[in-house]
Amino acid sequence: MKDSTDRGTGDMFGEKRGRGRPKTGTAKTGAERQAAFRAKQQENNVTVTINRGLLEGLDAQMQAIRDGGSVLVLTPEHAGEILKAIRKSSLKQLRGQRPRPQAKPKA
């Protein structure tokens, strides 16, 4: 019991805090955290549409590379079409998200 005439003894030790980290009041719900995670993942992906014929050739080329072979399955024309599709999709989907690199002036 605190002595009503004593003004300093009990207060010099301060108030006892609760256990754990203090609450900030800005905690996110699980749904908010998941939505933020999905949005961040979406920024890292690009969806590319490729012709099925080109896809089969690309698949065969990638398997050959994986298996350590040096077989060229794709023709340069097909490889160019795939590269064009990838670049077109990346430019379209990433427009406004990242600054485009400046072209170097020709000397």
SENU-959394 format. One record per residue (C-alpha): residue in three letters; x, y, z. Coordinates in steps of 0.02 Angstrom, whole numbers, plus 32768, in hexadecimal, padded with zeros to 4 digits. Layout:
BEGIN
SITE  type     u     v     w
SITE   ALA     X     Y     Z
...
// end
This chain:
BEGIN
SITE  type     u     v     w
SITE   MET  8000  8000  8000
SITE   LYS  8041  80A9  7FD0
SITE   ASP  8055  812B  8056
SITE   SER  7FEE  81C1  8023
SITE   THR  806B  8238  8074
SITE   ASP  8101  81EB  8019
SITE   ARG  8111  8241  7F6F
SITE   GLY  81B2  81F4  7F27
SITE   THR  81D7  8143  7F5D
SITE   GLY  815F  80E0  7EF0
SITE   ASP  8172  814E  7E58
SITE   MET  822F  814B  7E50
SITE   PHE  822E  8099  7E0C
SITE   GLY  81B2  80BE  7D81
SITE   GLU  811D  8059  7D4A
SITE   LYS  8132  7FA1  7D25
SITE   ARG  8121  7F7C  7C6C
SITE   GLY  80CB  7EE5  7C24
SITE   ARG  812A  7E58  7BD1
SITE   GLY  815A  7E57  7B19
SITE   ARG  816D  7EDB  7A95
SITE   PRO  80FC  7F72  7AA5
SITE   LYS  806E  7F7E  7A28
SITE   THR  8079  8004  79A1
SITE   GLY  7FC5  7FF6  7966
SITE   THR  7FF8  7FE5  78AF
SITE   ALA  7FFA  7F27  78A2
SITE   LYS  7FB8  7EDB  7800
SITE   THR  7F3A  7E4F  77F8
SITE   GLY  7F68  7DAB  77A7
SITE   ALA  7F04  7DD9  770C
SITE   GLU  7F61  7E7F  76FC
SITE   ARG  800A  7E29  770B
SITE   GLN  7FD9  7DA7  768A
SITE   ALA  7F9A  7E2C  7610
SITE   ALA  803D  7E8C  7622
SITE   PHE  80A0  7DEC  7603
SITE   ARG  803C  7DC4  7566
SITE   ALA  8051  7E75  7523
SITE   LYS  810D  7E6B  753F
SITE   GLN  8116  7DC2  74E7
SITE   GLN  80B0  7E05  7455
SITE   GLU  8131  7E8E  743A
SITE   ASN  81B7  7E0A  741F
SITE   ASN  815B  7DA5  739A
SITE   VAL  813B  7DC1  72E1
SITE   THR  80BB  7D5C  727F
SITE   VAL  80F3  7D33  71CE
SITE   THR  8083  7CF0  7144
SITE   ILE  80E0  7C7D  70CB
SITE   ASN  80A0  7C1B  7034
SITE   ARG  808D  7B60  705C
SITE   GLY  8103  7B2F  6FD0
SITE   LEU  8188  7BA1  7017
SITE   LEU  8165  7B62  70C5
SITE   GLU  8189  7AAE  7093
SITE   GLY  822E  7AE4  7044
SITE   LEU  825B  7B4B  70DC
SITE   ASP  8232  7AB9  714E
SITE   ALA  82A1  7A44  70E8
SITE   GLN  832E  7AC4  70E8
SITE   MET  8324  7ADC  71A4
SITE   GLN  8326  7A1F  71C2
SITE   ALA  83BF  7A10  7152
SITE   ILE  8417  7A98  71B6
SITE   ARG  83E5  7A47  725A
SITE   ASP  8428  799E  7222
SITE   GLY  84CF  79EB  71F3
SITE   GLY  84BA  79D5  7138
SITE   SER  84F1  7A53  70B7
SITE   VAL  8464  7A2D  703E
SITE   LEU  8412  7AC6  6FF0
SITE   VAL  8358  7AA3  6FE3
SITE   LEU  831C  7B54  6FC5
SITE   THR  8341  7BAE  6F23
SITE   PRO  837E  7C61  6F30
SITE   GLU  82D6  7C9D  6EED
SITE   HIS  8275  7C3F  6F74
SITE   ALA  82EC  7C7C  6FFB
SITE   GLY  82D2  7D2E  6FBB
SITE   GLU  8215  7D1B  6FC5
SITE   ILE  821F  7CDB  7077
SITE   LEU  8293  7D69  70A9
SITE   LYS  821E  7DE7  7059
SITE   ALA  8189  7D9F  70BA
SITE   ILE  81E9  7DA6  715E
SITE   ARG  8222  7E5A  7142
SITE   LYS  8176  7E92  710B
SITE   SER  8123  7E46  71A4
SITE   SER  81A4  7E8A  721C
SITE   LEU  8197  7F3A  71D5
SITE   LYS  80DA  7F35  71D8
SITE   GLN  80C9  7EF1  7289
SITE   LEU  8158  7F4F  72DB
SITE   ARG  8130  7FF8  728E
SITE   GLY  8124  807A  7315
SITE   GLN  8172  800B  739B
SITE   ARG  822A  8021  7373
SITE   PRO  8284  80AD  731B
SITE   ARG  82BA  807D  726B
SITE   PRO  8376  8082  724F
SITE   GLN  83B0  8117  71EC
SITE   ALA  83F4  80F4  713E
SITE   LYS  84AC  811B  712D
SITE   PRO  84CF  81A6  70B1
SITE   LYS  852A  816E  7015
SITE   ALA  85D8  81B1  7004
// end
